[in-house]
Each structure stands twice: as C-alpha cells, then as structure tokens.
C-alpha cells in the first residue's frame, strides 16, 4: 500500500513540479531562444526532481497507528 501511495503522490506532483521549474527558470533570468548553459540544470532538473522526490518520500512514509 505504501508503494502505491508513493507512486500516486509522485505522479500527481509532476505537473506542479514542471510549472515550478519553468517559473524558476524565468525568475533566474532564462529567456526563450537562448543557448543551453550549465546554470540551467538547477531550475530545469534540480527543482522539479526535489519536488517529485519529496512527494514520493511522503507517500512512502510509514503511517502511525490509528487509535480510536
């Protein structure tokens, strides 16, 4: 159950992660039509990867015992 929940969390975080990466790219000074530079790895790969990875980790976390 944990693996399935983690995959669902990771899948649903793809679109917001991509939008966050695009926003970070333009906030850091990227423009359309520009040549690829090494500083673009952060906003293009690191930020979306961290968002997807953290949501996957949250889905894989062990839930505590639910006592009623």
C-alpha positions in Angstrom: 0.0 0.0 0.0 2.8 2.4 0.8 4.5 1.9 -2.6 1.2 2.6 -4.5 0.5 5.7 -2.4 4.1 6.9 -3.0 3.7 6.4 -6.8 0.4 8.2 -6.8 1.9 11.2 -4.9 4.9 11.3 -7.2 2.7 11.1 -10.3 0.4 13.9 -9.2 3.3 16.1 -8.3 4.7 16.0 -11.9 2.7 18.9 -13.3 3.2 21.3 -10.3 6.9 20.4 -10.3 7.2 21.2 -14.0 5.5 24.6 -13.5 7.8 25.4 -10.6 10.8 24.6 -12.7 9.6 26.8 -15.6 8.8 29.6 -13.1 12.3 29.3 -11.5 13.9 29.3 -15.0 12.3 32.6 -15.9 12.8 34.1 -12.5 16.6 33.3 -12.7 16.9 35.1 -16.0 16.3 32.5 -18.6 14.8 33.5 -21.9 13.4 31.7 -24.9 15.7 31.2 -27.8 18.8 31.3 -25.7 21.6 28.7 -25.9 21.7 26.0 -23.2 24.0 26.9 -20.3 25.2 24.9 -17.3 23.3 27.1 -14.8 20.0 25.8 -16.2 20.5 22.4 -14.5 19.2 23.8 -11.2 15.8 25.2 -12.4 15.3 22.5 -15.1 16.3 19.4 -13.2 17.0 20.0 -9.6 13.9 21.9 -8.5 11.3 19.5 -10.2 13.4 16.5 -9.1 13.3 17.6 -5.4 9.6 18.3 -5.6 8.8 14.9 -7.1 11.3 13.1 -4.8 9.9 14.7 -1.7 6.3 13.8 -2.6 7.3 10.3 -3.3 9.1 10.1 0.0 6.0 11.5 1.8 3.9 8.7 0.2 6.4 6.0 1.2 6.4 7.2 4.8 5.1 4.8 7.5 1.8 5.9 9.0 1.4 5.8 12.7 -1.2 3.6 14.4 -4.7 5.0 14.3 -6.3 4.5 17.6 -9.9 5.3 18.3 
